[in-house]
Amino acid sequence: MTEVLRSTRDLDHIEDSSGALWILAGQIALVAAIFFGFGASTEVGPRVELVLVLLPTAVMVVLAPPRRYRRLVLTLPVVAYLGWWLLSYLWTSNTGGFILESQRPLLFAAVMVTLVCYLPLPALTRGLLIGCYAVIAWTVLYTGMNPATATVNDDAVPGWRGGFIHKNGMAPFMLFAVLTIAMFEVRRLRRNAAIVVALFFVVMAQSTTSLLTGALLLSAAWVVRSLRAVPVAARGRIAAVMGMLGLLGAALAVIWLPSAVTVFGKDPTLTSRTDIWGGVISAIADRPVTGYGIGGVWIDQAASHTRAIQQSLGFVVFHSHNGYLEVALQLGLTGLLLFVALMLSTSRRALALLDDHPRVGTYTLLFITLMAILSLTEVMTFGMWLVFLCALSTLCARLRIDGAHHMSSG
């Protein structure tokens, strides 16, 4: 997997004042965002987490070279989706829930967008690596110190979870870490050792979804590598066809997966996910355009639409167990269209970078693939996954602008 992912040019070399204090502050903010944003530890309160992320970001902005703020980029798909998110305050049935559900991801998104615009690319990739290493090291340490809790999930589902709330948080992050390290770590021994440890935790999580996703990600890496040999003009058309095939495959997977897993002795309801999806789809049909607003579902378990979803389940759930249904439930089909547009536009920008910034282009395409597959059975369309999607969209736009300026000045 490593060799396939790393079959790109050496890391892009641009100006990088590695010893500058503002660079260090930005990297600290990035590491903190990765560590707390993905939920590696629940030991620190949310307000403290925000301070640990926002404070070094503010230091970076203050100490950065003059006019560095001109590098900030706001892409239309990011603004449109997050703007619709904010507008949902007008129709959510739970304004307190809206604030609770919005404060952290929107602030983290603002931080990450600022970081990818301010930091030189080598400093940014080092920060990504350090963040992943920090989470892996913490997971090893926490598991060793708390084996009784780190290897058991609160809902009695088998599998390790480390310091994460659940294995469904740990295993996807470890795949994200494998992707990041495989793409950006140039030191072979460190790269291979970290990947082995991360994959060990994926296996110990006993998550069939994550294991299958890892295999599909490897296939996607081969496809992206092959795209680099295709003329630039044809990449968009090929990617569009592959995207449509991917959507068709995703739809078929949702339809046929419950039957297919019975071959392996698994629960045909995917641990009652299909039952949850039925209730969620019925709720979406009642408010298809706007949804129920951020915070309008799940937080208040007494709300009529939440009770309607759960009435036939016999147990309590707190999300849809499908990222796309969750977006449609909270932000309507309008929000889902805006979210898909964000994914597609980011993919298009990443495709355009495959020649000049092959690692960033490849990384972005594979991150979107990872996010898209995981979201079929988990909600990876919110939280830090959404934050990273917004950040990568911004980074791709920033690099394209830099490339255009370089060509015009040359």
N, C-alpha and C positions, 0 to 999 in steps of 0.2 A: 504493500500500500504506500509506503513512504516513497519508494522510487517513482511510482506513478504520479503521486502528488507533486513531487519535487522536480519533475522533468520540465523545468522552465528555466529562464535565464537567471543569473545571479541577482540578488536583491538590488533594487534600483538605488543608485548612488546619487544622492542629492545632499545639499549642505546640511550638516548636522553638528551643531555645537553641543556635543554630548556632555561637556562639563558645566554647561550653563545652568544656573539655579532654576530658571523658569522651565527648562527642559525636565529637570529632575522633579519639580513640582507637578508638571503635567503627567509624568509617568507614575508618580505616586497616586494621583487621582485616578488614572486608568486602572492600576492594580486594585485599588479599593473598589472601583466600580465593578470590576470582574468578580472580585471575592464576595462582595456583599450582594451585588445585583443578581448573581446566579444562585444565591442562597447557600453558599458553602458552609456557613455557620449561622446558627440561630441564637448565639450567645450574646449578641449585641443588639440593643434596641434600634428601631428604625430611625429615630431622630439622631442618634449617635452615628449611624451609618451615613446619613445625609451630610452631617458635618464633616466626616472623614473624607467624603467625596467632594463636597462643594468647596471646602476651605483650600485644599491644594490647587483646585481649578482656579479659584480667585487669585491665588498667589501667582500662578502661571500667567494669567491675563495681565496682572499689574506689572510683572517683571519682564514680560516679553518685549522684544524690540518694538520701537515705535511703528505704528501703522500696521502691526501684525493683524489687527482686527479686520483689515481689508480682505484677509484670506477667508473670512467666514462666508459660507455658501448656504443658501436655503433652496432646496429643490422643490418644485411644485408638487410632486406626489407626496413628499413628506409633509409639507404644509397642509395639503388638502386632507390627508388622512387624520393628522393630529388636530386639524381645525374642526373636522366633523366630530372627532372625539370630544373636543371642548364644547361644541354646540349641543351635544347630547345632555348637557347640564339642564337645558331648557325643557326636556321631556322626561328625564329620569324620575322615577317614583321615589328615589332615595338620594337626596342631595348630600347627606352626610356620607353615604356610601360612595357617591361620585368623588368627593374630596379624598376619601380614604384610598380608593382605587386609582386615582389619577396623580396624586402628589408625587409619589415615588417614581413611577415610570416616566412622567413628563420631565421631571427634574433630571433624572438620569439621561434622558434623551438629549436635553439641552447640554449637559456636561459632555456627553460623548460626541455630539456634533461639533462642539467647540474644540475638543481635544484633537479630532481627526483633521480639523482645519489649521490649528495652531502648530501642532507638533510636526517636525520633519519626519518623513516616512521611516527612516531607520530607527529613530527614537520611538515612533509609534509602534513598530513591530517588536522592538525590545520590550516595551511596556506590555504588549499583548502576551509575549512569552513569559515574562516574569509573573503576570497575573495568573496564567495557567499553571505555572510551576508552583506558585503559592497555594493554589487550591489543591493541587495534587498532594503536595507535602502536608498540608493541613489535614487532608482526608486520611492519609496514612497515619499521621500522629494521633488524630482523634480516634480512629478505629483501634489503634493499638492501646490507647488509654481507656477507651470505653467500649470494649468488645460486646458487652451485654446489650447495649443500646444501639451501637453503630451497625450491628448485623441483624437487627430486627426492625420491621416497620410497625408503626402504631396500629395499622389496620390489619395486622397479622398476615399480610401478604409476604411470602418468602422472598429473601434477597437482602443484600447489604444496602445501607444508605449512607454510611459515614456520618459526617456532621450535617448533611442535608436533611430536610424535613422528611423526604421520602426517596425511595430508589428511583422513582420517575423524575426526580430532579437531578440525582447524581449521575445516572447512566447517560442521559443526553449531554450533560456538561462534559463528561469524559470524552464523548465523541467530538464535541466541539474542541476540546483541548488537543485531541489527537490531530484533528485537522489543522489547528493553529500551529502546533509544534512541527508537524510534517512539512508545512509550507514555509515556515520562517526560520527554523533553527538550522544553522549551517554546521554546527558541531555534531558530528555523527554519533559519537558515544552518548552524549547528553540527550540527543534527539531520540535515539533508539531506546535508551533506558526509560525515559519519561513516557514514551508511547507504550512500552510494555506494561508499566505500572498502571497507566490510564486504562488500557484494555483489560487488565486484570480486574479492575473495579467494575468495568462494564459486564464482564462475565459473572462476577460475584453478585451483581445486582439481580441476576436471573431474569433479565428483561428480554423476552423474545423480540419485542418491538425494536429495542436498541440494537440487538445482534443482527437482525435483518436489515435495519437501517445502515449499519456499518458496512454490510456486504453491498448494499445498493450504492452507498457512497463511493466505494471503490470502483464500481462500474461507472458511476458518473464522472469520476476522476479520469478514467480512460477516455470517455466521450469528450470531455473538455480538452484533454491533451490532443485528441484527434482534430478538434475544431481549429486548433492553432495552425494546422496545415492547410486549412481551407481558405480560399481568398476572402478578404475582409467583406466584400460586397455580398457574398453568399452566406456569411455566418448568421446574419439576422434571420434569413428565411429558414435555414436549417434549424436554428434554435427555436423558431416559432413552431415549426412542424413537430419538433421533439417536445416542446412544451405542451402542445395539444395532445400528443400521444401520452405524455405524462399525466395530464388531467384525465384522459380516458382511462389510463391504467389505475389512477387513484380511485376513480368512480367504480371501476370493476372490482378493485381491491375491497372497497367498502361493502360491495354487494356480495362478493364471493368469499371474502376472508373468513366470515363466521363458519361457513361450510368447510373451507379448506383446513382450518386449524383442528377440526375434529379428527383428521387423519393422524395428528400428532397427540391425540388424547387431550386436547385443550378444550376449555369451555366454549361452546359455539356462540355464546352471547358476548365473548371477549370480556369476561368478568363483568357482565351486565352492562357493558358499554352500549350495545345495540338497543337495550331497553331505554337507556338514558337518551340516546339519539332520537328515538321515537317521540318521547315527550318534548324534547327540545324543538324538533321540527314542527310539532303541533303548535308550540308557543310562538315560534317564528311566523307561522301562517297567520296568527292573530294580529301581528304588528310587523309586516314584512318590510316596510320602507325604512322606518327609523329604528326599529328594535325598542328595547326597554331602557336604553341609556346605560352608560357606564355606572356600575353600582346598583342598577335597578333590579338585578336578579341575584339570587344566592345569599347575599348578605342578610337580607330580611327573610328568614325562612317562613315567616307567617304570610308573606305576600301571596296573593291568589295565584299569580302565574308560576311562582316557584313551587307552591303546593301542588299545582296541576301537573307540573313536570314529574314530581316525585311521588304522586299519589299511588302509582301502580308499582313502585320499586320496592317498598318495604324497608328502605334505608335512606339516609341523608347523603346528598352529594353537594359539592360546592363548585363544580364546573361541568362543562358539557362532555369532557373527554374527547373533544374534537375541536381543533383550533378554528376551523372555518365556520363550524356551527356556532361556536362561542362568539365570534365576531358578528355573525348575522343576528344572533340572539340579542346582543347588547347594542349593536350599531345598525342593525337592519341590513337588507341586501345592498343598500347604498354604501354602507360602511364596508361590506365585503367586497364590492366592486372597487372601491378606493384602495382597499388593502391589496387586492390582486394586482391593481394598476401599479402600486408601489413595488411589488415584487418583480413585475415584468419590466418596469422602467429601470430598476436597479440591475436586472439581468442584462438588459440592453447596454447599459453603460459599462458593465463589466466585460461584455463581449468586445466592446470597442477598445478596451485596455489590454487585450491579450497579447498585443505586439509590444507596446511601449512599457507596460507594467504587468508582465505576465503573472507574477505571483499574486498581486492584488486582484487582478481579474479572475484568476482561477480560484483564489480563496473566496471571493464574493459569490461566484457561481456555485461553489460547493457548499458554502454556508446556506444559501437559499435552498439548495437541494436538501440539505440536512433538516432545515426548518420545515420545509414543505412536507417531507415524509413523516417526520415525528408528529406533525400536527394532525395526522390522520387519526391518531388514537389518544393524543394528549394535547393540551392547550399550550402550544409553543408560539402562538401568535400575539401573546401579550408579554409583559414583563421585560426581562433583559433581552429576550430574543427579538422582540419588536425594537428595542433600543438599538441593538446591533444592526438590524436591518436599516433603520434610519441613518445610523452612522456610516454604514458601508455605502449607502446611496449617496450620501454627502461626500465621502472620500472619493468615490469614483468621479463625481462631478468636479471636485476640486482638482484632481489629477488631470482630467481632460482640459480644464481651463489652464492649468500650468503648462500643459503640452502645447496648447494653442498659442499661449504667450511666448513660449520658447521658439516656436516655429516662426512667429511674426517678427520676433527680435533678431532671429538668425537670418 
